[in-house]
Amino acid sequence: MTPVEPAAPPEPATPDDLAAALDRVGYLPDDGVATAAFLALRMRRPLFCEGEPGTGKTSLAAALATALGLPLLRLQCHEGIDATQALYDWDFPRQLLHLRALEAAGAVDAEAAEASLHSRRFLLARPLLQALERAPCVLLVDEVDRADDEFEAFLLEVLSENAVTIPELGRIAADTPPLVVLTSNRTRDVHDALKRRCLYHWLEHPDLTREVAILRRALPEVTERLATRVATAVRALRDLDLLKPPGVAESLDWARALLALGRADLDTATAAATLGAVLKYREDTRRALASGVLDRVAGSAVAG
């Protein structure tokens, strides 16, 4: 008997419904994020998310896929990425083996052989093509600011048409546009043409209450007191002039480190010893220690 895949949950009817669905899978959105994601879903428009590293841009796409019961496809951008890495490529080793098999069979018609080499069996679908074929799905285009202008132009064309043309196979179009989430850490400005195609949302670091809730949700063994101490300390570090302010991921790492040490609170000595869980540059560590922020924030935990 063929197993029946579970049906996807119904599409949320309001931003509050989507926020509740995200909450159920462990992502705690603020009203702005929930509304932007809901509009992207309802309007079938890509969602362009910018913000500091660690503000939850990438995890939003994963949470949306889980909450909506859709597959998640990820395209990680990097310097020099091109269409073959994002869209499709041909499996040249398999094509060569196929051609040798035809030659060994002793009956090779040139035109038929060429046509067989460019059949679907030898096509390697990359994330963009996979998203068009598997839609509805969530497509994460991560760190698009790391790609170059030419790739941006190519991406704009694909997202505008939700279709591609492969010369040997013809046009492949999505019946339902994938829900596309593009993220940028703003290492460079992304062109207006791509942004105009998208809905836009800037993700801020969470406020204290929400960051404590995120820590408690992700790490149930963390007490309210410890979560509050960690979140307060991280917020104080973000106010310093750091090369890389810590994000929520670093808050979680710091809490995990304290749990591993069996700490139920955050004192100055422990904060200094575990600072490598939250700050990843030597200059930032020196600045934090010299600022006295740990004495003010973690030190107050001892008195409190």
C-alpha positions as CSV (number, residue, x, y, z in Angstrom):
1,M,0.0,0.0,0.0
2,T,1.4,3.4,-1.0
3,P,1.9,5.6,2.0
4,V,-0.1,8.8,1.9
5,E,1.8,12.0,2.7
6,P,0.3,14.1,5.4
7,A,-1.7,17.0,4.0
8,A,-0.2,20.5,4.5
9,P,-2.0,22.6,7.1
10,P,-4.4,25.2,5.7
11,E,-2.8,28.5,4.7
12,P,-3.1,31.0,7.5
13,A,-5.9,33.5,7.1
14,T,-4.3,36.4,9.1
15,P,-0.9,37.5,10.3
16,D,-1.9,36.4,13.8
17,D,-2.6,32.9,12.5
18,L,0.8,32.8,10.8
19,A,2.4,34.1,14.0
20,A,0.7,31.3,16.0
21,A,1.8,28.7,13.5
22,L,5.4,29.9,13.7
23,D,5.2,30.0,17.5
24,R,4.1,26.4,17.5
25,V,7.3,25.3,15.6
26,G,9.6,27.3,17.9
27,Y,10.0,30.6,16.0
28,L,8.7,33.6,18.0
29,P,8.0,36.4,15.5
30,D,7.2,40.0,16.3
31,D,4.2,41.6,14.6
32,G,6.3,43.1,11.8
33,V,7.9,39.8,10.8
34,A,4.5,37.9,11.0
35,T,2.8,40.6,8.8
36,A,5.6,40.7,6.2
37,A,5.7,36.9,5.9
38,F,1.9,36.7,5.7
39,L,1.8,39.3,2.9
40,A,4.6,37.5,1.0
41,L,2.5,34.3,1.2
42,R,-0.8,35.9,0.3
43,M,0.5,38.2,-2.5
44,R,2.9,35.5,-3.9
45,R,5.8,37.9,-3.6
46,P,9.4,37.2,-2.5
47,L,10.3,38.5,0.9
48,F,13.6,40.3,1.2
49,C,14.9,40.3,4.7
50,E,17.8,42.4,5.8
51,G,19.3,42.8,9.2
52,E,22.4,42.2,11.4
53,P,23.7,38.6,11.5
54,G,21.8,36.5,14.1
55,T,18.5,38.3,13.9
56,G,16.6,35.2,12.6
57,K,16.5,35.8,8.9
58,T,17.6,32.3,7.8
59,S,15.7,30.6,10.6
60,L,12.5,32.4,9.5
61,A,12.6,30.6,6.2
62,A,13.1,27.2,7.9
63,A,10.3,28.0,10.4
64,L,7.9,29.0,7.6
65,A,8.5,25.7,5.8
66,T,7.8,23.7,8.9
67,A,4.8,25.8,9.9
68,L,3.3,25.6,6.4
69,G,4.1,21.9,5.9
70,L,6.2,22.7,2.8
71,P,9.6,21.5,1.7
72,L,12.5,23.9,2.2
73,L,15.1,24.4,-0.5
74,R,18.2,26.5,0.2
75,L,20.5,28.4,-2.2
76,Q,23.6,29.6,-0.3
77,C,25.0,32.5,-2.2
78,H,28.7,33.2,-2.3
79,E,31.2,35.2,-4.3
80,G,31.4,33.9,-7.9
81,I,28.1,31.9,-7.8
82,D,26.7,31.4,-11.3
83,A,23.6,30.0,-13.0
84,T,24.9,26.5,-13.2
85,Q,25.3,26.3,-9.4
86,A,21.9,27.9,-8.8
87,L,19.7,26.5,-11.6
88,Y,20.9,23.4,-13.4
89,D,23.9,21.6,-14.8
90,W,24.6,18.5,-16.9
91,D,26.0,15.4,-15.4
92,F,29.0,15.1,-17.6
93,P,30.5,11.9,-16.2
94,R,27.2,10.0,-16.6
95,Q,26.8,11.5,-20.1
96,L,30.3,10.2,-21.0
97,L,29.5,6.7,-19.7
98,H,26.2,6.7,-21.6
99,L,28.1,7.7,-24.8
100,R,30.6,4.9,-24.4
101,A,27.8,2.4,-23.8
102,L,26.2,3.5,-27.1
103,E,29.5,3.1,-28.9
104,A,30.1,-0.3,-27.3
105,A,26.6,-1.4,-28.6
106,G,27.9,-0.6,-32.1
107,A,24.9,1.4,-33.2
108,V,25.5,5.1,-32.7
109,D,23.4,7.6,-34.6
110,A,24.9,11.0,-34.1
111,E,21.7,13.0,-33.8
112,A,20.0,10.4,-31.6
113,A,23.1,10.1,-29.4
114,E,23.2,13.9,-28.9
115,A,19.5,14.0,-28.1
116,S,19.8,11.2,-25.5
117,L,22.7,13.0,-23.8
118,H,20.5,16.0,-23.1
119,S,17.6,14.1,-21.7
120,R,16.2,14.7,-18.2
121,R,18.0,11.7,-16.8
122,F,21.3,13.6,-17.1
123,L,20.1,16.9,-15.7
124,L,21.3,18.0,-12.3
125,A,18.6,20.3,-10.9
126,R,20.0,22.9,-8.5
127,P,17.9,24.8,-5.9
128,L,16.2,27.3,-8.2
129,L,15.0,24.6,-10.7
130,Q,14.1,22.3,-7.8
131,A,11.9,25.0,-6.3
132,L,10.1,25.6,-9.6
133,E,9.4,22.0,-10.0
134,R,8.5,21.2,-6.4
135,A,6.4,24.3,-5.7
136,P,4.6,24.9,-3.5
137,C,7.7,25.1,-1.3
138,V,9.8,27.6,0.5
139,L,12.9,28.7,-1.3
140,L,15.6,30.3,0.8
141,V,18.2,32.5,-1.1
142,D,20.6,33.0,1.7
143,E,23.1,35.9,1.8
144,V,22.3,37.3,-1.6
145,D,24.5,40.2,-0.9
146,R,27.5,38.0,-1.3
147,A,26.7,37.4,-5.0
148,D,27.7,39.7,-7.8
149,D,25.6,42.0,-10.0
150,E,25.3,39.5,-12.9
151,F,23.8,36.9,-10.6
152,E,21.4,39.4,-9.2
153,A,20.2,40.1,-12.7
154,F,19.8,36.4,-13.4
155,L,17.9,35.9,-10.1
156,L,15.6,38.8,-10.9
157,E,14.6,37.2,-14.2
158,V,13.8,33.8,-12.6
159,L,11.8,35.3,-9.7
160,S,9.9,37.6,-12.1
161,E,8.7,34.8,-14.3
162,N,8.8,31.8,-11.9
163,A,10.0,29.9,-15.0
164,V,13.2,29.0,-16.8
165,T,14.0,27.8,-20.3
166,I,16.4,25.0,-20.8
167,P,17.4,25.0,-24.5
168,E,17.4,21.2,-24.8
169,L,14.2,20.6,-22.8
170,G,12.1,23.7,-23.1
171,R,10.3,25.9,-20.6
172,I,9.8,24.8,-17.0
173,A,7.4,26.9,-15.0
174,A,6.0,26.6,-11.5
175,D,2.2,26.1,-11.3
176,T,2.3,27.9,-7.9
177,P,5.1,30.3,-7.2
178,P,7.4,29.2,-4.4
179,L,7.5,31.2,-1.2
180,V,10.9,32.9,-1.6
181,V,12.8,34.4,1.3
182,L,16.0,36.3,0.4
183,T,18.3,37.3,3.1
184,S,21.1,39.9,3.2
185,N,23.6,40.9,5.9
186,R,24.1,44.2,4.0
187,T,27.7,43.6,3.3
188,R,26.9,45.5,0.1
189,D,23.8,47.2,-1.3
190,V,21.5,44.9,-3.3
191,H,20.2,46.6,-6.5
192,D,16.9,48.4,-6.4
193,A,15.6,46.3,-9.3
194,L,15.7,43.1,-7.1
195,K,14.3,44.9,-4.1
196,R,11.4,46.3,-6.1
197,R,10.4,42.7,-7.0
198,C,10.1,41.8,-3.3
199,L,8.4,42.8,-0.1
200,Y,11.0,44.2,2.3
201,H,11.5,43.8,6.0
202,W,14.4,44.8,8.3
203,L,14.8,42.4,11.2
204,E,15.9,43.9,14.5
205,H,17.4,42.1,17.4
206,P,14.6,41.0,19.7
207,D,13.7,43.0,22.7
208,L,14.5,41.6,26.1
209,T,11.2,39.9,26.8
210,R,11.2,38.1,23.4
211,E,14.9,37.1,23.6
212,V,14.2,35.5,27.0
213,A,11.2,33.7,25.5
214,I,13.4,32.5,22.7
215,L,16.0,31.2,25.1
216,R,13.4,29.4,27.2
217,R,11.7,27.9,24.1
218,A,14.9,26.6,22.6
219,L,16.5,25.5,25.9
220,P,13.7,24.4,28.3
221,E,16.3,23.6,31.0
222,V,17.4,27.2,31.2
223,T,15.7,29.0,34.1
224,E,13.9,32.3,33.8
225,R,16.7,33.9,35.9
226,L,19.5,32.6,33.8
227,A,17.8,33.4,30.5
228,T,17.2,36.9,31.7
229,R,20.8,37.3,32.8
230,V,22.1,36.1,29.5
231,A,19.7,38.2,27.4
232,T,20.5,41.3,29.5
233,A,24.2,40.8,29.1
234,V,24.0,40.2,25.4
235,R,21.9,43.3,24.9
236,A,24.5,45.3,26.8
237,L,27.2,43.9,24.5
238,R,25.2,44.9,21.5
239,D,25.4,48.5,22.7
240,L,29.2,48.5,22.5
241,D,31.0,49.4,19.2
242,L,31.8,45.8,18.3
243,L,33.0,44.4,15.0
244,K,30.3,41.8,15.2
245,P,27.5,42.3,17.7
246,P,26.1,39.0,19.0
247,G,22.9,37.7,17.7
248,V,20.3,35.3,19.1
249,A,22.5,32.4,18.0
250,E,25.2,33.6,20.2
251,S,22.8,34.1,23.1
252,L,21.8,30.5,22.7
253,D,25.4,29.4,22.6
254,W,26.2,31.3,25.7
255,A,23.3,29.8,27.6
256,R,24.4,26.3,26.4
257,A,27.9,26.9,27.6
258,L,26.6,28.0,31.1
259,L,24.4,24.9,31.3
260,A,27.4,22.7,30.3
261,L,29.3,24.3,33.3
262,G,26.4,23.7,35.6
263,R,25.9,27.4,36.2
264,A,22.5,28.6,37.3
265,D,23.4,32.3,37.2
266,L,25.9,34.6,35.4
267,D,28.7,36.1,37.5
268,T,31.5,38.3,36.2
269,A,34.2,35.6,36.3
270,T,32.1,33.0,34.5
271,A,31.0,35.6,32.0
272,A,34.6,36.5,31.2
273,A,35.6,32.9,31.0
274,T,32.8,32.0,28.5
275,L,32.9,35.1,26.5
276,G,34.2,33.1,23.5
277,A,30.7,31.6,23.1
278,V,29.2,35.0,22.3
279,L,32.0,37.2,20.9
280,K,34.1,35.9,18.0
281,Y,36.7,38.6,17.5
282,R,39.7,39.3,19.7
283,E,39.1,43.0,19.4
284,D,35.5,42.6,20.6
285,T,36.5,40.5,23.6
286,R,39.1,43.1,24.6
287,R,36.6,45.9,24.2
288,A,34.0,44.1,26.2
289,L,36.4,43.4,29.1
290,A,37.7,46.9,29.1
291,S,34.3,48.5,29.0
292,G,33.3,47.1,32.4
293,V,30.0,45.9,31.0
294,L,30.4,42.5,32.5
295,D,30.8,43.9,35.9
296,R,27.7,46.0,35.5
297,V,25.5,43.3,34.1
298,A,26.9,39.9,35.2
299,G,28.2,41.3,38.4
300,S,24.8,42.5,39.3
301,A,23.6,38.9,39.1
302,V,25.7,38.1,42.2
303,A,24.2,40.9,44.1
304,G,20.7,40.1,42.8
